[in-house]
Every structure is written in structure tokens, then in C-alpha cells.
Amino acid sequence: MTLDTLLSVSLDIAYFGIFALSLVDWLRHRGPVRRAVMFMFACTSVALAAPLVAGVAPGLTMVLAVAVVGALFAQPVVALWLVSYIRPVRRVLLLASALAFVVLTVGLIGLAATGVAPRSPVLIAYAIAALVFYVFVDGAAALGFLAAARNRAGTSRSRLLTAAASTALFALAIAVLLGGGVLAGPGTEASTFASVLARILALVAAIGYLAAFAPPRALRRISQQAIGYDFIRELNALPSGGSVEPIWDLLVRTVERASSATRVEVVGRGVRAGGTADDGSDGRRDARVDAAIGPGRGVRTVTVPFSSERWPDGRLELDLPEHVLFLEDDLALTSVLVDRAVRAAERESFLVEREELIADLQAASAAKSDFVAAMSHELRTPLNAIIGFSELLREGGEEAADPATVATFADHIHSSGLHLLDLVNDVLDLARVEAGRLDLKPVDLDCEALVRQTVASIKPLANDKDQAITLALEPVTIEADQSRVRQIVLNLLSNAIKFTDRGGAIRIALARGPDGGARFTIADTGRGIAAADLDRIFEAFHQAEGEGRTSHHEGTGLGLALTRQLVEAHGGSISVRSELGVGSEFTVVLPARQSTAGQLAPPAVRPDQPTVLVIEDDPSAQQLLRRHLEGAGYGVLATPSGRQGLAWMREARPDAVLLDILLPDIDGWEVLQQAKRDPATRSIPIMVVSVVDDRELGVALGAVDYFVKPVSREPLLEALGRLTFTTKVRTRTVTALIVDPDAEAPTRYREVLEPEGFRVLEAADGATGRTRAGTDQPDLILIDALLPDVDPFELVRQLRDDEATASIPIWLTTPPGLAPEVKARLNGTIQGVLAKGDDALAALRTWLETYRPRPVGAAAGAAATTQASETAEGAEAAMPAEGSA
Amino acid sequence: MEVQPDAPLVLAVEDEPRNAALLEAILGRAGYRLHVAGDVGAARQFLATERPALVMLDRHLPDGDGLDLIPEIRASDRLGDVPILLVSASVLPRDVQTALEAGADGFLAKPVRVKPLVDEVRRLLDAGATSRKLAD
């Protein structure tokens, strides 16, 4: 065997290898582009294989020769066919190339059958025709790739350019082969040289094709990582603080640059506060992408959802061009970029939120300081008279000897003392209402009579200032607390008198309000309130400097704040219209019924029973829920009022709440929001039971479950039973196992865990811990990282490997500073790592509040996560969603 | 002590009647004449024609902040050197600072005690007399 034969054979083997790769690639990822690529390699492989076969079976020479050349002729046709997947190719061109292929092949068979001599004119003419065919068709294909590359960017562009170059190279290889074989004549030195050169050229072209159309995983990963790395660098270079918008803009720009998309848009970038993503969003992601990968032409819109609780509706939409090539690669890359952008945006919006929180806290702290300052001012004013006059009396002197002066001084002291008492009472009332502890005693109240009495009692003040009070009263009876309603009317009325000049007019109207309630209107012709202050006059001690709707000289500065609180405690509303120099008009609307009387004490419940609070205004629905719950052994509190429900949540601390949405006073959404805002009620699980079908909103606002009426008994009780983890609503004891050599540790964790209803088990070393975990089946395991007998990582692995303990949530506690390292090692196998310290307990508490074992949909969620991270090739391993364990 | 007709005249700007009465009792006993203005407007009116020996200002008045009177008094040739004493229930350090920065000569916190009030009034009146003498 000569050197050139050896070279040829090894080149052929390399070529077959490439063909095999393309075949495997096509088999693994079926698609028209890969199929065409595979066909192209098949053609040339047949051509290459023929001489080898000929060596083994010489009798077949002629047939083989036809097969070789025929297969070679097919190559340009296949290349053009490939182009047609990428950009439109004229039909006539495709047909002409196919026709030329047939003609040339048939001609070849004819020539072979008649047995023309080498270098005969006929053969040379044929060879020239074949050469023209090659140059023309492969040239057209190369130009097609080139044109396609011009319309694309990033990786697609370089891949198409490679394809164009490879096609041209292939045409050159064939030209060299034909030129050498036919023109120089077989067996000549020139022919052999041409044959080897053609093989080398073909091999280079083949590698180019492979890189363009079926790049090996490693190559794709390198390219993606390079883009991903640049992206992260650019993300980090973005200015921090304020907004996530620059992140989305950068994402769009990067995806536009790196993919073939003609339109890239971030949809659903609005944040839903406190949002929790619906299960199954990941499932949707895959479905959409799969649909897009299928064959078909025309512009396709592909959606890559954000897998983020913060943007439950967030997604990136890409319009990919007709004849999209490399769709999977574009999508894989896009997924990586989207994931990185979403993580960055989450971090950014967390920072923004933290800034806002700090600002809120600072504002609250400033408001508190202002309140204290105002309070100090208000207290000192009457104290000034009390102390000053009493001091004058104590010092004796001539005033003390004059009974009239003494009496005047005593009057001043007394009236200042009364004023002080008013102030203290108002402050207490305000504090009581704000804490939800005001006792309303609702009675059937004749509002007309009440207004008349109140006006009569205050008339002398108005008379002193020559003010006329006109009444326009309708008879209205509502259910309300008499003394509190009088306080409301009196406050507004005395303000009206106080802030209206001598000779002004005051008008009081009482009318039947909406739903049979009462509407009080108290208007004056006083000095009015500046528009800028209208929002703030209901705040305690609000005093625009130097102006005084709530000025201190008669009132306490708390009147309007208290009035509003009293109105709202009745489930009513207060509003004000005012114009400077013209007058003010306050309107109070009170509801007809005090079923809303928030502050009834909750009925007693048996302490040994788990308690469910039912907030439902429809009596029959309430009755039904009560029957279901009591039948299952729950104690039931029921109220038709949202406000009442909130008050009872604070006072009775039920273990769970069933909440209707359509309520007479404040709607269920409001109840849900308020309950989740209030630290005292935040951790009480709330399930919505309503005809309103908006599960997404309910879950977003913090509901643990959502039922659309009519609701049947079984699912409801099952859902309640599922809450065993964090509340006392349970049919069994819930336990936490503390594996910690520190004797003090269990005591510390008890502080957090026992209020959540856990029984705390202890183990001082790993071996005991493992045994107890198996036998006691705790609901939660806390493992210290420094165990005397066993590596904690090993312990975690053992617990995970044992079927009995595999699904128990585990937290690892570490010395401060070790947490990130440990977390990285245990990524995904445990719920979290706690660096020891006060924050650790807080983190655990937060987790307990949000963790819900979710038997329904948990498995699906986990599967979706896995798929998603496969789609995102090269992406960092996604942190499994907590709670999917 | 009988208040003499030629006793120094003090203007007190105070809207709370009981506190005005208290100032009247304390300063009357100390031998001063007192004129009470219930708001900024009334004080302005009084100052347009009269020249008190001392002005006592409260801050939260029905028609404005007593502090607003200070620059007006200081800008006037006729009244410019009248001592000004703030008597206020706003006693946070920042309030005191605001008052003194506005140009008040003294600050007393409510509730006021009899002796410190009288001492302060006396001090300011003496200082006022001295500075007038020096000016003459």
C-alpha cells in the first residue's frame, strides 16, 4: 500500500466518522436541517466508500462507479435543499438542479454502458457539464448561506458563514476530483494527487458543515458560556439601585444580538407584590417551546417564561424568522440569559424593596417622633396653667388672700385639668381603636334625635359667636354605638364652630345613605383647609404650622384622627371637601347594620380544639361550613364581617381562616392583605372560599389555598389537614428533631418552634440523630455542622438515602461564615443553612411561616424544574424550589 | 404690689386664655404692665403704635407662628432693639434652636415656673435698658 493510498484511506475514515456523527446527531435530534446535513454526508460517504468496496469486489466496478458519481451529483442538490430551510429558494432553481442531477446521472449510466474511452471528447464534454453543474448549484447554495448570514447576528451569523465557506470548499473539492480523474485520466500521478487533495478539501468542508449545523455540545457550550459570561459582566456593570428596567433592556439587547430573533420583548415586567407563582408555569414553558420547535414556516413567537415568584406573568417573547435555523440553540441560550437576568432582577428588586422598607421605617420612626413631640406640646399647654396658677397660690402673697382671685386661679387649674383629661382620654381612645380594642355597644340608634341633642348641647358655643346652625334631617335609624356616634358628630360640630368666624353659618344634614345607612353632612363657612393639608388632617396632631383646623386652643389635636377611627370602627367612612376662605364640608357615612361591629369579643372556643375562623356573610353558607368543620372536630368561630374577622384573628389567634371574598364591609382581598401585613396575624393560614374565581390573586395575596363555591366537604377538610405543619390544626403531634451537641441548643430552638406548635426532640450526636429520625419520623430536622461522631454531610446523605427519612425537611446549622460554603456543597439536598446567631432563628421562623408541605402539584413542579434546567444548557443548576421536597 | 402706670409694658402674644391670665397674674405681681394679643395679627396691630419694653411670643397661634414677628420687629427702626422672649410648649432641642436662630433673646419652656419667668423678664429688661443707655 502506497503512502497516498494510506492517506486517502485515513481521510476516508475520518470522513466516515463525521458522517456517523451527523447520523447520530440526526437520530438524536430529529429535524429537517439535521436530516439534510446527514444526507449530504451520506452522499459523499457513498462516493468515498465505493473505491474501497471496489478493492474488495472488483466485479462491481462499473456499478460502483455509477454509484460514486451519482452520489456525488446528489451533494449540491442536497446543499440547495438545505438552504431552502433557511431562506426561500426559487422553486425553479430547486427543480432545475434536481433535473440536472437526473440528466447527469442517466447520462453517466449511458456512458458507462457504452464504455467510452478515457479522455474521449464525449467524456470530457460530460465532465465539463458536471463541473458546471457543481459550480453553479453549490455556488448558488453558498450564496444562499451567505445571504442568510447577512440577515442574522451573533452565533447564527458565524455558523451560516461557515456553512457558505464549506459549501464553496466542497464545490472546489469536487472540481479538483473531476479535473484530476477525468481530465488527467485515472491512474495518473496527477489524478492521484487530485484525489488526495479533493479528499482533504472535502474533509475540511465536512468539518465546517458539522460545526455549522451540528456543532458538538462542547462547542455550543463554549459559545453560550462566552455570551453568558459577557452578559453577567454587563449585568454587573449596570448601575445598582432604583429599577430593574435596565436589566430587561440589557436582556432584550443581548438576545437580539445573539439569536436570530426579529423581535424580542419582555412581557409582564410589573411586579406583583408578595406574589407566589402558580404551579405549572414551568410546565407551560416547555409546552410552548416544544410547539415552536415543530416543523412549519412563517414567523413564530416563542415564549420563555421567567421562573420567578416575583414576576409570575413575566416572560420573554421572541419572534423568530421564517425558516428558523438553530432554534434549539437560540432557545437554550435565551433560557440561560433569561435565567441570569431574572436572578439579577430579583436581587435588584430585593434591594429596591429593602430601600423602600428602610424609607418606610424611617418615615414611621419620624412620624413617631413627631407624635411624641406633638404629644409633649399638647400636654405642656394645660400643664402650664395648672403648674403656674398653683405655684402662685402656694407662694401666698396678696392674691392668695383675695377669695375672688383664688377662685379664678382654681377655675383655671380645674379647666386646664379637664382639658388634660380630655387629651389623655382621646389618646387612649385612639390607641384602643388602633389596636382594635374599642368596645362598641351597638343599639338601634335614632340618628335624627341624636343630632338634635348634640346640636342642643353645643348651641351655646355657636350662639357666643353669633353663628347660625341650620338642620336638614331625615329620620334614619341605624345600628350603632350611641356614645361613639355622638362623639363623632360632636367633634365635627365643635370643629365647625371653632373654625368659623363670628357670624358664620353651619349646616348639618342627615339623610338615608346607601343600603339604609346614615349620611351625616356637617358644613361650615369657616376658613377652610388648604388642599395640601386635606390628606393629612385626619392624622393625629396634624398641625400645619401656624394654621389650625386642629389647633390646640380648644381641641386636643386628636379630634379628627379619633373621629375617623370611630367611623371606621363602625364600618363607615368619612370624607372632606374644603376650599380656603369658603368653608369645609365633612361627610360621614355609617352602615345600617353593625354586624360589622368589628370589636365584639370572639366567642369562647375550647382550647384543646384547633380553631377555624369562618368569615362568611351568607348565613346558609356559614352554617354549612360550620357543620363540616365541627363534624371534623374543629372549633368554629364565624363572623359575617371582614373587619370583625381581622379583629378576631388578632384576639383569638385561630389556627386557620376560611375567607369569603364578597363581604358587606371590607372585601376578602382587603382582609387577606391586612392580615398578611399585620405581624400578629401574618402567620395564620387563610383559605379563600368564594364564588369569585381568582385563585391567582388569592395566592398572590398570601392565601394558602383557594376554593370556588360550591365547595365540598372532603377537599376542604383535606386542605385543612394539610396545614399540620405550621399550625395547631392537626390530627397528630408535629415534631422537630434537633441534632446538636450543644446542650443549650434545644432551648434556643424551642423558642421558635414551640410557638409554631412543634414538639422538640433532641439528639446530641449524629448516630442518635439518625436513629431518632428513623423511629420518631420528625417533621423537621435541624443538624449542627459540628457533630462529635459523624460528618454532617454524611449524615445528610444517609438520611436522604433512607426511604423513611428521605423527604423530611433538613436545616443545617453552621458557625457564622461557613454558610455559603456548606450551602454550595449541599445545594438542593436540604432546605437551607442557618448561620448561628439571632438571624438564624429569624430565618427559621420566616421559613416556617411560608413553608407548606404541598402534596398536590409538588411532584409536577419538581419535574418542571428539572426539564427547565435541561433546556437551559450550561445554566447553573437551578436551586430547587423550597417545599417541593 | 400695685402696678404703677409707668411700669414697663410687656406685650404677651398668647392665644390660650388661661395661659394669658397666668402671665398677667405673674407679671402683674412682679410689677409689670401686660398687654395680651391673642394672635399674630393683633400683635402686629399693637406694635404699629406701641413700643413695649419686652415682647413675649408663643409659637402656635391661630393665624401663624409667633416667630414670624421677630424679623418684623428687628427690621423696624423704632422697635429693633426690643428684647424678645419665646415662651413655648415646643421644647425639643430643634425647636429651641429654631427660636434662638430666629433672633429671640431668650427661651422659656412651658409649663413655666414663676420665679424663672420673672427672673428672665427682669434680665431681658435690664439688658434692654443697658443697651439703650449704651446707644444713647
Interface residues (C-beta under 8 A of the other chain):
Chain A: A373 S376 H377 E378 R380 T381 P382 L383 N384 A385 I386 I387 G388 F389 E391 L392 E395 G397 E398 E399 T405 T408 F409 H412 S415 S416 Q543 E545 G546 E547 G548 S551 H552 H553
Chain B: M1 D15 E16 R18 N19 A21 L22 A25 I26 R29 V40 H60 L61 P62 D63 G64 D65 D68 A89 S90 V91 L92 D95 A109 K110 P111 V112 R113 V114
